[in-house]
Amino acid sequence: MDTTFTLALMIIGGAVLITIILLMSYFNVLITIASFSFPNARLKAMGNPYVRKRKLTELMELSGAGEAAMEITKEGYNLPQNIEKAGTEEAERKLDIAQVEFLKKVLDSDPISIRPFLEAYLIKYDAMQVKKALRGRQKGISNEELKSKLIPVKEISESVIDDILDSSSVDDVCNAVKSTKFGDSLIKAAAENKGKLVVLDLTLDKFFSSELRKTITRVDTSVSETVTLFVGKHADITNIKHIIRSKVQGLDVATTESLLVDGGRLLAPWKLKQMIEVKGLQELVTELEGTAYLDTVREAMQDYSETKSIYSLEVALDRLLLHTASAIASSAMIAAGPTIKFIVAKEFEVRNLKAVLRGMYEGLSSDQIMPMLIMEEGS
C-alpha cells in the first residue's frame, strides 16, 4: 500500500513538474512576443521604403537631385535642398549620420535580449569611418575634406577623429585608432602587409564579423537561434567576398586564409580552403555547387566575364544578404526577425539613396543607376 501510494505521488509530482516546465517555456515565449511587440510595430512604421524598386523608380522619375532630396526628407532624412548647386557631399554626410542615429534608436528601444547584437552591429559603422580615413590619407586629401567625411559612432569618437586628423599616412591612421577595439588588429595587419588597403579593409570586416559571432552567446536564448542563423549566413557571404577580393588583388593563400571569418553556416573550413586554392574566379562557381550561394555567384559571374570588374559580384552578394535578412524577418516576425531585417535594409537603403542622388546630380539615367541598387526581391 505504501509503495503504491509513493508511486502515485511520484507520478503526480512528475506530471506537475512537466506541466510547470511546459508552462515556463510557454511563458518565456509570451514574454518574448510581448517585449518585441512595440519595437516591431515601430520598425514597421519606420520601414525601409528605398530598398523597394517601385519607390526608387519613383524617386528617379523626379525632375532632379534637389527634388529627390526633398522627397527623401519625408522619410526622416534631413537633407540639404541645394544639391544641384553645392553637390552631394553634404547630403551623403547627412545620410551617414541618419543611418547611425536610426541604429541607435533601435538599440535604445529594442528589448535587452537582443542588445548585445545591436551593440556589435555599430562596429560596422566605426569600421566604415576608418576605411574612409585610410583612403583619404592614401589619396592625400586635405584635413578639411577628410573631417567632412567622418562621423562619430561608438569606438570612433570625436577625440579619435581628432587623432585621425593629426595623421599623415595610412600607418598613422592605424595608430590613431589604437585605443579602439580593432586598433591592435589593424596595426598588426598594417605592419605585416605594408599598409595594403585591401588587407586593412578585410581585417576590419573580419573583426566586425567576429564581434557579431560573439553575440550568439550574449543574447537571450529566446533570440539566439535567429541571431545564430543570421550570423552564420553573414559569415558565409563575407567569406565569399573576401576570397573574391583577395584573388583579384593577388593576395597569397596564407594571407587570404588569415582574413576569413569563423562560424559560417554552409561553408565549412575545408570548403573555404578549396575555394582559396582555385586559380581563377570562374572556378569558384564549381566550388559552390550544392550550396545556396551557387546561383547568385554564377549569374553575377556572367557580368564579371564581360567587364572584369567584381562590382557586380559584390552587389549580387549584398542583394543576397538583404534577401537573407528578409527571410529571417518572415520566419521570426514576432521576435528578433524585424530588427535584423531593419538594420540590414537601412544600410542598403542609405547606399541606394547616395547612388540615386549622385547619379541624378551627374546626369545619369535611371537605367544607368538601377544596377547599382540593392533591392528586395519582387519589390
C-alpha positions as CSV (number, residue, x, y, z in Angstrom):
1,M,0.0,0.0,0.0
2,D,2.8,2.4,1.0
3,T,4.6,1.5,-2.2
4,T,1.6,2.2,-4.3
5,F,1.0,5.5,-2.6
6,T,4.6,6.6,-3.0
7,L,4.5,5.6,-6.7
8,A,1.3,7.6,-7.2
9,L,2.9,10.6,-5.5
10,M,5.9,10.3,-7.8
11,I,3.7,10.1,-10.9
12,I,1.7,13.1,-9.8
13,G,4.9,15.0,-8.9
14,G,6.4,14.2,-12.2
15,A,3.3,15.3,-14.1
16,V,3.2,18.6,-12.1
17,L,6.9,19.2,-12.9
18,I,6.4,18.5,-16.6
19,T,3.4,20.9,-16.6
20,I,5.5,23.6,-14.8
21,I,8.3,23.2,-17.4
22,L,5.9,23.4,-20.3
23,L,4.2,26.5,-18.8
24,M,7.5,28.2,-18.2
25,S,8.5,27.6,-21.8
26,Y,5.2,28.9,-23.0
27,F,5.5,31.9,-20.6
28,N,9.0,32.7,-22.0
29,V,7.6,32.7,-25.5
30,L,4.8,35.1,-24.4
31,I,7.4,37.4,-22.7
32,T,9.5,37.4,-25.9
33,I,6.4,38.2,-28.1
34,A,5.4,41.0,-25.6
35,S,8.8,42.5,-25.4
36,F,9.2,42.8,-29.2
37,S,5.6,43.8,-30.0
38,F,6.0,47.6,-29.6
39,P,9.6,47.8,-31.1
40,N,8.5,45.7,-34.1
41,A,5.4,47.9,-34.7
42,R,7.7,50.9,-34.5
43,L,10.1,49.4,-37.0
44,K,7.3,48.6,-39.4
45,A,6.1,52.2,-39.2
46,M,9.6,53.5,-39.9
47,G,10.2,51.0,-42.7
48,N,12.9,50.9,-45.4
49,P,11.0,52.2,-48.4
50,Y,14.1,52.8,-50.5
51,V,15.0,49.1,-50.9
52,R,11.9,48.7,-53.0
53,K,12.2,49.0,-56.7
54,R,8.9,51.0,-57.0
55,K,9.9,53.7,-54.6
56,L,13.4,54.0,-56.1
57,T,11.9,54.3,-59.6
58,E,9.5,57.0,-58.4
59,L,12.5,58.9,-56.9
60,M,14.5,58.7,-60.1
61,E,11.5,60.0,-62.1
62,L,11.6,63.3,-60.3
63,S,13.0,66.4,-62.1
64,G,16.4,66.5,-60.3
65,A,18.5,65.7,-57.3
66,G,17.1,68.6,-55.4
67,E,13.6,67.5,-55.8
68,A,14.7,63.9,-54.9
69,A,16.3,65.2,-51.7
70,M,13.0,66.9,-50.7
71,E,11.2,63.6,-51.2
72,I,13.8,61.6,-49.2
73,T,13.4,64.1,-46.3
74,K,9.9,62.9,-45.8
75,E,11.2,59.6,-44.7
76,G,13.2,61.1,-41.8
77,Y,16.4,62.1,-43.5
78,N,17.3,65.8,-43.0
79,L,18.9,66.5,-46.4
80,P,20.1,69.9,-47.8
81,Q,17.9,71.1,-50.7
82,N,20.7,72.9,-52.7
83,I,22.3,69.7,-54.1
84,E,22.2,70.9,-57.7
85,K,24.5,73.8,-56.8
86,A,26.5,72.5,-53.9
87,G,26.9,68.9,-54.9
88,T,26.0,65.7,-53.0
89,E,28.8,65.6,-50.3
90,E,26.8,67.2,-47.5
91,A,23.7,65.1,-48.3
92,E,25.9,61.9,-48.2
93,R,27.2,63.0,-44.8
94,K,23.7,63.6,-43.5
95,L,22.7,60.2,-44.7
96,D,25.6,58.6,-42.8
97,I,24.6,60.5,-39.7
98,A,20.9,59.4,-40.0
99,Q,22.0,55.8,-40.6
100,V,23.8,55.7,-37.3
101,E,21.0,57.5,-35.5
102,F,18.4,55.0,-36.8
103,L,20.5,52.1,-35.4
104,K,20.9,53.8,-32.1
105,K,17.2,54.4,-31.9
106,V,16.7,50.6,-32.4
107,L,19.3,49.9,-29.8
108,D,17.5,52.1,-27.2
109,S,14.0,50.8,-27.9
110,D,14.5,47.1,-28.5
111,P,14.4,44.6,-25.5
112,I,17.6,43.8,-23.7
113,S,17.6,40.3,-25.1
114,I,18.9,41.5,-28.5
115,R,21.0,44.5,-27.5
116,P,24.4,42.8,-27.5
117,F,23.9,42.0,-31.2
118,L,22.9,45.7,-31.9
119,E,25.9,47.0,-29.9
120,A,28.2,44.8,-32.0
121,Y,26.5,46.0,-35.2
122,L,27.6,49.6,-34.5
123,I,31.2,48.5,-35.0
124,K,30.4,48.1,-38.7
125,Y,29.9,51.9,-38.9
126,D,33.0,52.5,-36.9
127,A,34.9,50.4,-39.4
128,M,33.4,52.5,-42.3
129,Q,34.9,55.7,-40.8
130,V,38.3,54.1,-40.6
131,K,38.1,52.9,-44.2
132,K,37.2,56.4,-45.3
133,A,40.2,57.8,-43.3
134,L,42.6,55.2,-44.8
135,R,41.5,56.1,-48.3
136,G,41.6,59.8,-47.6
137,R,45.2,59.6,-46.3
138,Q,46.3,57.4,-49.2
139,K,44.8,60.0,-51.7
140,G,46.3,62.9,-49.7
141,I,43.1,64.8,-49.3
142,S,43.0,67.8,-47.0
143,N,42.1,67.7,-43.3
144,E,39.1,69.8,-44.0
145,E,37.8,67.4,-46.6
146,L,38.6,64.3,-44.5
147,K,36.8,65.8,-41.5
148,S,33.7,66.4,-43.6
149,K,33.6,62.7,-44.4
150,L,34.0,61.3,-40.8
151,I,31.2,61.0,-38.2
152,P,31.4,59.7,-34.6
153,V,29.8,56.4,-34.0
154,K,30.9,54.3,-30.9
155,E,34.5,53.3,-31.0
156,I,35.2,56.2,-33.3
157,S,34.5,59.2,-31.1
158,E,35.2,62.9,-31.7
159,S,38.6,62.5,-29.9
160,V,39.6,59.6,-32.1
161,I,38.6,61.6,-35.2
162,D,40.9,64.4,-33.9
163,D,43.7,61.8,-33.7
164,I,43.0,60.6,-37.2
165,L,43.1,64.2,-38.5
166,D,46.6,64.5,-36.9
167,S,47.8,61.6,-39.0
168,S,49.7,61.9,-42.3
169,S,49.8,58.4,-43.6
170,V,47.9,55.1,-43.7
171,D,50.1,53.7,-40.9
172,D,49.4,56.8,-38.9
173,V,45.7,56.3,-39.2
174,C,46.1,52.8,-37.9
175,N,48.0,54.1,-34.9
176,A,45.4,56.8,-34.4
177,V,42.7,54.2,-33.7
178,K,44.9,52.1,-31.4
179,S,42.5,52.8,-28.4
180,T,39.6,51.2,-30.2
181,K,38.6,47.5,-30.1
182,F,40.0,46.9,-33.5
183,G,43.2,49.0,-33.1
184,D,45.6,46.1,-32.4
185,S,44.3,44.0,-35.3
186,L,44.6,46.9,-37.7
187,I,48.1,47.9,-36.6
188,K,49.3,44.3,-36.9
189,A,47.8,43.9,-40.3
190,A,49.4,47.2,-41.5
191,A,52.8,46.2,-40.2
192,E,52.6,42.7,-41.9
193,N,51.2,43.9,-45.2
194,K,52.9,47.3,-45.7
195,G,49.7,49.2,-45.3
196,K,48.0,47.4,-48.2
197,L,44.4,48.9,-48.1
198,V,42.6,45.7,-49.3
199,V,44.1,43.8,-46.4
200,L,43.2,46.5,-43.9
201,D,39.6,46.6,-45.3
202,L,39.2,42.9,-44.9
203,T,40.8,43.0,-41.4
204,L,38.1,45.5,-40.3
205,D,35.4,43.3,-41.9
206,K,36.8,40.2,-40.2
207,F,36.8,42.0,-36.8
208,F,33.2,43.1,-37.2
209,S,32.1,39.6,-38.2
210,S,34.0,38.2,-35.2
211,E,32.2,40.6,-32.9
212,L,28.8,39.6,-34.3
213,R,29.7,35.9,-33.7
214,K,30.4,36.6,-30.1
215,T,26.9,37.9,-29.6
216,I,25.4,34.4,-30.2
217,T,26.2,33.5,-26.6
218,R,25.5,37.0,-25.3
219,V,21.9,37.5,-26.5
220,D,19.0,35.9,-24.7
221,T,18.1,32.3,-25.5
222,S,14.8,33.5,-26.9
223,V,16.5,35.2,-29.8
224,S,19.8,33.2,-30.1
225,E,18.5,30.9,-32.8
226,T,17.6,33.8,-35.0
227,V,20.9,35.6,-34.3
228,T,22.8,32.4,-35.0
229,L,21.1,31.9,-38.3
230,F,21.9,35.4,-39.5
231,V,25.5,35.5,-38.2
232,G,26.2,32.2,-40.0
233,K,24.8,33.4,-43.3
234,H,26.6,36.7,-42.9
235,A,29.9,34.9,-42.3
236,D,29.4,32.8,-45.4
237,I,28.7,35.8,-47.6
238,T,31.6,37.8,-46.1
239,N,34.0,34.9,-46.8
240,I,32.9,34.6,-50.4
241,K,33.5,38.4,-50.8
242,H,36.9,38.1,-49.1
243,I,38.0,35.3,-51.4
244,I,36.9,37.2,-54.5
245,R,38.7,40.4,-53.5
246,S,41.8,38.5,-52.4
247,K,42.1,36.8,-55.8
248,V,41.6,40.0,-57.7
249,Q,44.2,41.8,-55.6
250,G,46.6,38.9,-55.9
251,L,46.9,38.0,-52.2
252,D,48.6,34.8,-51.4
253,V,46.8,31.8,-49.9
254,A,48.1,32.2,-46.4
255,T,47.0,35.9,-46.2
256,T,43.6,35.1,-47.6
257,E,43.1,32.3,-45.2
258,S,44.0,34.5,-42.3
259,L,41.3,37.0,-43.3
260,L,38.4,34.5,-43.3
261,V,35.6,34.6,-40.7
262,D,34.8,31.7,-38.4
263,G,31.3,30.3,-37.9
264,G,29.9,30.1,-41.4
265,R,26.6,28.3,-41.8
266,L,27.1,26.4,-45.1
267,L,30.7,26.8,-46.0
268,A,32.9,24.7,-43.8
269,P,36.6,25.5,-43.3
270,W,37.7,22.7,-45.7
271,K,35.4,24.1,-48.4
272,L,36.7,27.6,-47.9
273,K,40.3,26.3,-48.3
274,Q,39.4,24.7,-51.6
275,M,37.8,28.0,-52.7
276,I,41.0,29.8,-51.8
277,E,43.2,27.4,-53.7
278,V,41.4,27.6,-57.1
279,K,43.3,29.6,-59.7
280,G,40.6,31.9,-61.0
281,L,37.3,33.4,-60.1
282,Q,35.4,31.3,-62.6
283,E,36.4,28.1,-60.7
284,L,34.6,29.4,-57.6
285,V,31.4,28.6,-59.3
286,T,32.3,24.9,-59.3
287,E,33.3,25.0,-55.7
288,L,29.9,26.4,-54.7
289,E,28.0,23.6,-56.3
290,G,25.4,22.3,-53.9
291,T,25.2,25.4,-51.8
292,A,22.6,28.2,-51.6
293,Y,25.1,30.6,-52.9
294,L,25.7,29.0,-56.3
295,D,23.0,30.7,-58.4
296,T,23.9,34.2,-57.1
297,V,27.6,33.9,-57.9
298,R,27.1,32.0,-61.2
299,E,24.7,34.7,-62.5
300,A,26.9,37.6,-61.4
301,M,29.9,35.9,-62.9
302,Q,28.5,36.4,-66.3
303,D,28.8,40.2,-65.8
304,Y,32.3,39.7,-64.5
305,S,33.3,37.8,-67.6
306,E,32.3,40.8,-69.7
307,T,33.5,43.7,-67.5
308,K,36.4,42.1,-65.5
309,S,35.0,44.1,-62.5
310,I,34.0,42.4,-59.3
311,Y,31.4,45.2,-58.6
312,S,28.6,43.1,-60.0
313,L,29.6,40.1,-57.8
314,E,29.7,42.2,-54.7
315,V,26.3,43.8,-55.5
316,A,24.8,40.4,-56.1
317,L,26.1,39.1,-52.7
318,D,24.8,42.2,-51.0
319,R,21.4,41.6,-52.5
320,L,21.6,38.0,-51.2
321,L,22.3,39.3,-47.7
322,L,19.2,41.6,-47.9
323,H,17.2,38.6,-49.1
324,T,18.5,36.5,-46.2
325,A,17.5,39.2,-43.7
326,S,14.0,39.4,-45.2
327,A,13.6,35.7,-45.0
328,I,14.7,35.7,-41.3
329,A,12.2,38.5,-40.6
330,S,9.4,36.4,-42.1
331,S,10.4,33.3,-40.0
332,A,10.8,35.2,-36.7
333,M,8.3,38.0,-37.3
334,I,7.1,38.2,-33.7
335,A,10.6,38.3,-32.2
336,A,14.1,39.4,-33.4
337,G,13.5,39.0,-37.2
338,P,12.2,42.5,-37.9
339,T,15.1,44.1,-36.0
340,I,17.7,42.2,-38.1
341,K,15.9,43.0,-41.3
342,F,15.6,46.7,-40.5
343,I,19.2,47.3,-39.7
344,V,20.5,45.4,-42.7
345,A,18.0,47.1,-45.0
346,K,18.8,50.5,-43.5
347,E,22.4,50.1,-44.6
348,F,21.4,49.3,-48.2
349,E,18.7,52.0,-48.2
350,V,21.3,54.6,-47.4
351,R,23.6,53.3,-50.1
352,N,20.8,53.4,-52.6
353,L,19.9,57.0,-51.7
354,K,23.6,58.0,-52.2
355,A,23.7,56.3,-55.6
356,V,20.5,57.8,-56.7
357,L,21.4,61.4,-55.6
358,R,24.9,61.2,-57.1
359,G,23.6,59.6,-60.2
360,M,20.9,62.2,-60.7
361,Y,23.4,65.0,-59.9
362,E,25.8,63.7,-62.6
363,G,23.0,63.3,-65.1
364,L,22.8,59.5,-65.3
365,S,19.7,57.9,-66.5
366,S,17.6,55.5,-64.2
367,D,18.8,52.6,-66.4
368,Q,22.4,53.5,-65.5
369,I,21.7,53.9,-61.8
370,M,19.5,50.8,-61.3
371,P,22.3,48.2,-61.5
372,M,24.0,49.9,-58.5
373,L,21.0,49.5,-56.2
374,I,20.3,46.8,-53.6
375,M,16.6,46.0,-53.6
376,E,14.3,43.4,-52.2
377,E,13.2,40.7,-54.5
378,G,9.8,41.2,-56.0
379,S,9.6,44.8,-54.8
